[in-house]
Amino acid sequence: MDDIKRLCSLFIVCLVTLNCYAGSEKELCQTPRNKQGECRVISACPPLLSILQKRPLRAQDADYLRRSQCGFEGTMPKVCCPLDGANEPMSTTTARTVPVTEAEPADSSLLPSIDECGTDTQDRIYGGEVAGIDEFPWMALIEYEKDNGGHGFYCGGVLINKRYVLTAAHCLKGKELPKTWKLVGVRLGEYDTDNKIDCVGPPDRQTCAPPPQDIPVEEGIAHEQYDPYDASQYNDIALLRLAREVNYTGFVKPVCIPRSKTLQSKSYATKKLTVAGWGKTETSSESNIKLKLNVPVKSSTDCVNTYRQANVVLRPSQMCAGGERGRDSCRGDSGGPLMSYEQNGADQNWYAVGVVSFGPSPCGMENWPGVYTRVSSYVQWILEKMRR
């Protein structure tokens, strides 16, 4: 009973609920591993109860239990119990075996392991454009100080470890960026920029996120070969070193970047990837609420041929996605991510595979996809620029 009470306290701070639906006989749901389950009180779910009773309770297991929550029966927490009775989070409590083809470079110790990066709840209703309050917890807003002393967010990025945010070089020295503006900080854990405290849900079951983390930028590192006046925008990638370490929470986590040869060789052509952000750019601010959108990746040939019409010559270090009328990466931020959800053995992780670079004007033009900097082409550059 003490364990169950402890789980109650875990759920009080949990802001993730599963999308359950009522069946004719059972209250069915989807587990964090995307398997079918039944929403039951924790005491009636032996696989999850056994996890709760382990000592010490690992952080990964506590997170899994939070993500399994699907309601309450009185004061008793209910969890999405896998119908096959499997103890799903076993992979978080045993050593991972990474295939040789997925081995990561030895010099990548500054980046989080796949047990720590890119973990996010997948029990979402995709197709909608408003992101969940705790969805994509690596999303960053970049703050500028204007010449009149005012402040605003005009670019985005992603957190890749406790001290670095990945963004676009044009957010540091782009031709559209006013010379008098100064990049001063990064905001993490934000959802609605109009509110100091973000809350969702009906008043009687409202869940709220902690205040976002505002951290000064200690150093901006744009790629040395980036030319803001080059129409093709090669090497449009940058790092921001934060003045202090980020405090990881359920709302602030790092994303993965593609370090293995297998991931770096992927083209993603014809696949749908996800772009997210608030629509903040150097010249506009579209939304106060975090948005998301799935966009199709175009083949390199199609992308090169399309942009050749505008006298833009693209390289393999760039990729294209979008091109659907009214649905494009301009719904995200300049410098924000193009993301892929990848299978890693028994686990799944989000990877930042592209950085929003440029696109057609106006955005959302049919058959004119947005252009992204391909992150896999710059992993070694990223590692060389990072320090402890």
C-alpha positions as CSV (number, residue, x, y, z in Angstrom):
1,M,0.0,0.0,0.0
2,D,2.9,2.4,0.7
3,D,4.2,1.7,-2.8
4,I,0.8,2.5,-4.3
5,K,0.6,5.8,-2.3
6,R,4.1,6.6,-3.6
7,L,2.8,6.0,-7.1
8,C,0.0,8.4,-6.4
9,S,2.5,11.1,-5.5
10,L,4.4,10.3,-8.8
11,F,1.2,10.8,-10.7
12,I,0.4,14.1,-9.1
13,V,3.4,15.6,-10.8
14,C,2.8,13.6,-14.0
15,L,1.4,15.7,-16.8
16,V,1.1,13.0,-19.4
17,T,-2.1,11.0,-19.8
18,L,-2.8,8.2,-22.2
19,N,-5.5,8.4,-24.8
20,C,-7.9,5.8,-23.5
21,Y,-11.2,4.9,-25.0
22,A,-14.1,2.9,-23.7
23,G,-14.7,-0.5,-25.2
24,S,-17.8,-2.6,-24.8
25,E,-16.2,-4.5,-21.9
26,K,-12.8,-3.0,-21.2
27,E,-11.4,0.5,-20.9
28,L,-8.7,0.0,-23.6
29,C,-5.6,2.2,-24.0
30,Q,-2.2,2.2,-25.5
31,T,0.9,1.6,-23.5
32,P,4.1,3.8,-23.7
33,R,5.5,1.0,-26.0
34,N,2.5,1.4,-28.3
35,K,0.9,-1.9,-27.3
36,Q,-2.7,-2.5,-26.5
37,G,-3.6,-2.4,-22.9
38,E,-6.4,-2.1,-20.4
39,C,-6.7,0.8,-18.0
40,R,-6.7,-0.8,-14.5
41,V,-5.8,0.2,-10.9
42,I,-2.1,-0.4,-10.3
43,S,-2.8,-3.2,-7.8
44,A,-4.6,-5.2,-10.5
45,C,-1.7,-4.9,-12.9
46,P,1.0,-7.4,-11.8
47,P,3.7,-6.3,-14.4
48,L,3.6,-2.6,-13.4
49,L,3.1,-3.4,-9.7
50,S,6.3,-5.5,-9.8
51,I,8.2,-2.5,-11.3
52,L,6.9,-0.2,-8.5
53,Q,8.0,-2.7,-5.8
54,K,11.6,-2.8,-7.0
55,R,14.2,-1.2,-4.8
56,P,15.8,1.1,-5.6
57,L,13.2,2.4,-8.1
58,R,15.2,3.5,-11.1
59,A,14.5,6.9,-12.7
60,Q,13.6,5.2,-16.0
61,D,11.0,3.0,-14.3
62,A,9.5,5.9,-12.4
63,D,9.2,7.7,-15.7
64,Y,7.6,4.7,-17.3
65,L,5.0,4.5,-14.6
66,R,4.2,8.1,-14.9
67,R,3.7,7.7,-18.7
68,S,1.5,4.7,-18.1
69,Q,-1.0,6.6,-16.0
70,C,-4.5,6.7,-17.5
71,G,-6.7,8.0,-14.7
72,F,-7.9,7.3,-11.2
73,E,-10.5,5.1,-9.5
74,G,-11.3,7.2,-6.5
75,T,-7.9,8.0,-5.1
76,M,-6.2,4.9,-6.6
77,P,-4.1,5.6,-9.7
78,K,-4.9,3.6,-12.8
79,V,-2.3,2.5,-15.4
80,C,-2.4,1.2,-18.9
81,C,-1.7,-2.5,-18.2
82,P,-0.4,-4.5,-21.3
83,L,-2.9,-7.1,-22.3
84,D,-0.1,-9.6,-23.1
85,G,1.1,-9.3,-19.5
86,A,4.6,-8.3,-20.7
87,N,6.9,-6.4,-18.3
88,E,7.4,-3.7,-21.0
89,P,10.2,-1.5,-19.5
90,M,12.6,-4.4,-19.0
91,S,15.0,-2.7,-21.4
92,T,15.4,0.2,-19.1
93,T,16.6,-2.0,-16.3
94,T,19.1,-4.1,-18.2
95,A,22.2,-3.3,-20.1
96,R,21.5,-2.3,-23.7
97,T,23.2,-4.3,-26.5
98,V,23.8,-1.9,-29.4
99,P,24.4,-3.5,-32.8
100,V,27.8,-3.0,-34.3
101,T,26.2,-1.0,-37.2
102,E,24.8,1.4,-34.6
103,A,28.0,1.8,-32.6
104,E,28.6,5.5,-31.8
105,P,31.9,7.4,-32.3
106,A,34.2,7.2,-29.3
107,D,34.5,11.0,-29.2
108,S,30.8,11.5,-28.6
109,S,30.9,11.4,-24.8
110,L,29.7,15.0,-24.6
111,L,26.3,14.0,-26.0
112,P,23.7,12.1,-24.0
113,S,23.2,8.4,-24.5
114,I,20.1,7.1,-26.3
115,D,18.8,6.1,-22.8
116,E,18.7,9.8,-22.0
117,C,18.0,11.7,-25.3
118,G,14.9,11.9,-27.4
119,T,12.6,10.3,-25.0
120,D,9.0,11.6,-25.3
121,T,5.5,10.3,-24.9
122,Q,4.1,8.7,-28.1
123,D,0.5,8.3,-27.0
124,R,-0.5,11.4,-29.0
125,I,-3.2,12.0,-31.6
126,Y,-1.1,12.9,-34.6
127,G,-2.6,15.0,-37.4
128,G,-3.5,17.8,-35.1
129,E,-1.2,20.8,-35.2
130,V,-1.1,21.9,-31.5
131,A,1.6,20.1,-29.6
132,G,1.1,18.6,-26.1
133,I,2.3,20.7,-23.1
134,D,5.2,18.3,-22.5
135,E,5.7,17.2,-26.1
136,F,9.2,17.8,-27.7
137,P,10.8,18.9,-24.4
138,W,14.0,19.8,-26.2
139,M,12.5,22.7,-28.1
140,A,14.2,26.0,-27.4
141,L,13.2,29.6,-28.1
142,I,16.0,32.0,-28.7
143,E,15.7,35.5,-27.2
144,Y,17.1,38.7,-28.6
145,E,17.5,42.2,-27.2
146,K,16.6,44.9,-29.6
147,D,18.1,48.3,-30.0
148,N,15.2,49.9,-28.1
149,G,15.9,47.7,-25.1
150,G,12.9,45.4,-25.8
151,H,13.2,41.6,-25.8
152,G,11.6,38.9,-28.0
153,F,11.9,35.4,-29.4
154,Y,12.7,35.2,-33.1
155,C,14.4,31.9,-33.7
156,G,14.3,28.4,-32.3
157,G,16.6,25.4,-31.7
158,V,16.9,22.1,-29.8
159,L,18.7,21.2,-26.7
160,I,21.4,18.5,-27.3
161,N,23.1,18.4,-23.9
162,K,23.0,20.3,-20.7
163,R,25.1,23.2,-22.1
164,Y,24.4,23.4,-25.8
165,V,21.5,24.2,-28.1
166,L,21.6,23.4,-31.8
167,T,20.2,26.1,-34.2
168,A,20.8,27.7,-37.6
169,A,23.7,30.0,-38.4
170,H,21.3,32.5,-39.8
171,C,19.9,33.0,-36.4
172,L,23.3,34.4,-35.3
173,K,24.3,36.4,-38.4
174,G,21.6,36.0,-41.1
175,K,21.0,38.8,-43.6
176,E,17.4,39.3,-42.2
177,L,18.7,39.6,-38.7
178,P,19.0,43.3,-37.7
179,K,22.6,44.3,-36.9
180,T,21.5,46.0,-33.7
181,W,19.9,42.9,-32.2
182,K,21.8,40.9,-29.6
183,L,21.2,37.3,-29.0
184,V,21.0,37.1,-25.2
185,G,19.3,33.9,-24.0
186,V,17.4,30.7,-24.5
187,R,14.1,29.6,-23.1
188,L,13.4,25.9,-22.4
189,G,10.3,24.1,-21.2
190,E,7.9,26.7,-22.8
191,Y,4.5,25.9,-24.2
192,D,2.4,29.1,-24.4
193,T,4.5,32.3,-24.6
194,D,1.5,34.3,-23.4
195,N,1.3,32.7,-20.0
196,K,3.8,32.7,-17.1
197,I,2.5,29.3,-16.0
198,D,1.2,26.9,-18.6
199,C,-1.8,24.7,-17.8
200,V,-4.0,22.4,-19.8
201,G,-7.2,20.4,-19.1
202,P,-10.5,21.2,-17.5
203,P,-10.4,23.2,-14.2
204,D,-11.2,20.2,-12.0
205,R,-8.4,18.1,-13.6
206,Q,-5.9,20.7,-14.7
207,T,-2.3,19.9,-15.1
208,C,0.4,22.6,-15.1
209,A,4.0,22.8,-16.1
210,P,6.7,24.4,-14.0
211,P,8.0,27.8,-15.1
212,P,10.2,27.7,-18.2
213,Q,14.0,27.9,-17.7
214,D,15.5,31.1,-19.1
215,I,19.3,30.7,-19.5
216,P,21.8,33.3,-20.8
217,V,23.9,32.4,-23.8
218,E,27.6,32.4,-23.1
219,E,28.8,31.9,-26.7
220,G,27.3,31.7,-30.1
221,I,29.2,29.5,-32.6
222,A,28.1,29.8,-36.2
223,H,29.7,27.5,-38.8
224,E,32.8,29.2,-40.1
225,Q,31.9,28.7,-43.8
226,Y,28.4,30.0,-43.5
227,D,27.7,33.0,-45.8
228,P,24.5,34.9,-44.9
229,Y,24.4,36.4,-48.4
230,D,24.7,33.1,-50.3
231,A,21.3,32.2,-51.8
232,S,22.0,28.5,-51.3
233,Q,22.6,28.9,-47.5
234,Y,25.3,26.2,-47.2
235,N,26.5,25.4,-43.7
236,D,23.5,27.0,-42.0
237,I,24.1,25.5,-38.6
238,A,25.2,26.8,-35.2
239,L,25.6,26.0,-31.6
240,L,24.7,28.1,-28.5
241,R,26.7,27.4,-25.4
242,L,24.6,28.2,-22.3
243,A,26.0,30.1,-19.3
244,R,25.1,27.3,-17.0
245,E,23.8,23.7,-17.1
246,V,20.2,23.0,-17.8
247,N,18.1,21.3,-15.2
248,Y,16.6,18.2,-16.9
249,T,12.9,17.7,-16.0
250,G,9.9,16.1,-17.6
251,F,9.6,19.3,-19.7
252,V,13.2,19.9,-20.5
253,K,15.2,17.1,-22.0
254,P,17.8,16.7,-24.8
255,V,17.0,15.4,-28.3
256,C,19.3,12.8,-30.0
257,I,21.4,13.6,-33.0
258,P,22.3,11.0,-35.6
259,R,25.7,9.6,-34.6
260,S,25.7,6.1,-36.0
261,K,26.6,5.3,-39.6
262,T,23.2,3.7,-40.1
263,L,21.3,6.8,-39.2
264,Q,23.7,9.1,-40.9
265,S,23.2,7.2,-44.2
266,K,19.4,7.6,-44.2
267,S,17.9,9.9,-46.8
268,Y,14.3,9.8,-45.4
269,A,13.0,10.3,-49.0
270,T,9.2,9.8,-49.1
271,K,9.0,9.5,-45.3
272,K,7.0,11.9,-43.2
273,L,9.0,13.7,-40.5
274,T,7.9,16.2,-37.9
275,V,8.7,19.9,-37.6
276,A,7.7,21.8,-34.4
277,G,7.9,25.3,-33.0
278,W,6.1,28.5,-32.5
279,G,6.6,30.0,-36.0
280,K,9.2,32.5,-34.7
281,T,11.5,33.9,-37.4
282,E,13.6,37.0,-37.8
283,T,10.7,38.8,-39.4
284,S,7.6,37.3,-37.8
285,S,6.0,35.6,-34.9
286,E,3.1,33.3,-35.7
287,S,1.9,31.5,-32.7
288,N,2.1,31.8,-28.9
289,I,1.5,28.0,-28.5
290,K,3.9,25.3,-29.6
291,L,2.9,23.8,-32.9
292,K,3.8,20.6,-34.7
293,L,3.4,19.4,-38.3
294,N,4.2,16.2,-40.2
295,V,5.9,16.9,-43.6
296,P,7.0,14.6,-46.4
297,V,10.7,14.4,-47.2
298,K,11.5,15.0,-50.9
299,S,14.1,13.1,-52.8
300,S,17.4,14.8,-53.4
301,T,16.8,14.9,-57.2
302,D,13.4,16.5,-56.9
303,C,14.7,19.0,-54.4
304,V,17.7,20.0,-56.5
305,N,15.5,20.3,-59.6
306,T,12.9,22.4,-57.9
307,Y,15.4,25.0,-56.4
308,R,17.4,25.1,-59.6
309,Q,14.4,27.1,-61.0
310,A,15.3,29.8,-58.4
311,N,19.0,29.7,-59.2
312,V,19.7,27.9,-55.9
313,V,22.1,25.0,-56.1
314,L,21.6,22.6,-53.2
315,R,24.2,20.2,-51.8
316,P,24.0,16.7,-50.2
317,S,24.4,18.5,-46.8
318,Q,20.9,19.9,-47.3
319,M,17.5,18.2,-47.5
320,C,14.0,19.2,-48.4
321,A,10.6,18.5,-46.7
322,G,7.1,19.9,-47.2
323,G,5.8,21.3,-50.4
324,E,2.1,20.8,-49.5
325,R,-0.1,23.8,-49.9
326,G,-0.5,25.7,-46.6
327,R,1.5,23.0,-44.7
328,D,5.2,23.8,-44.5
329,S,8.1,24.2,-42.2
330,C,7.4,27.9,-41.8
331,R,4.9,26.8,-39.2
332,G,8.0,26.0,-37.2
333,D,10.9,28.3,-36.1
334,S,13.9,29.4,-38.0
335,G,16.7,27.1,-36.6
336,G,14.1,24.7,-35.3
337,P,14.3,20.9,-35.9
338,L,13.1,18.4,-38.5
339,M,12.6,15.3,-36.4
340,S,12.5,11.6,-36.9
341,Y,11.2,8.9,-34.5
342,E,13.7,6.0,-34.7
343,Q,13.6,2.5,-33.3
344,N,16.7,1.6,-31.2
345,G,16.3,-2.1,-30.2
346,A,13.4,-2.2,-27.7
347,D,13.4,1.6,-27.4
348,Q,12.4,4.5,-29.6
349,N,14.0,7.9,-29.7
350,W,13.5,11.3,-31.4
351,Y,16.4,12.6,-33.5
352,A,17.0,16.0,-34.9
353,V,17.9,15.2,-38.5
354,G,17.4,18.7,-40.0
355,V,17.6,22.3,-39.0
356,V,15.1,24.8,-40.5
357,S,17.1,26.9,-43.0
358,F,15.0,28.6,-45.7
359,G,12.1,28.1,-48.0
360,P,9.8,29.8,-50.5
361,S,8.1,33.1,-49.8
362,P,5.3,33.0,-49.1
363,C,5.7,29.7,-47.2
364,G,3.4,26.8,-47.8
365,M,3.6,27.1,-51.6
366,E,2.6,23.8,-53.3
367,N,5.6,21.8,-54.7
368,W,8.1,24.1,-53.1
369,P,9.4,22.3,-50.0
370,G,11.4,23.9,-47.2
371,V,15.2,23.5,-47.1
372,Y,16.9,22.1,-44.0
373,T,20.5,21.7,-43.0
374,R,21.2,17.9,-42.8
375,V,22.4,17.4,-39.2
376,S,24.2,14.1,-40.1
377,S,26.6,16.1,-42.3
378,Y,27.8,18.1,-39.3
379,V,28.0,15.7,-36.4
380,Q,31.8,15.9,-36.4
381,W,31.7,19.7,-36.6
382,I,29.3,19.7,-33.6
383,L,31.6,17.4,-31.6
384,E,34.7,19.5,-32.4
385,K,33.0,22.7,-31.2
386,M,31.6,21.4,-27.9
387,R,33.5,21.4,-24.7
388,R,32.7,20.6,-21.1
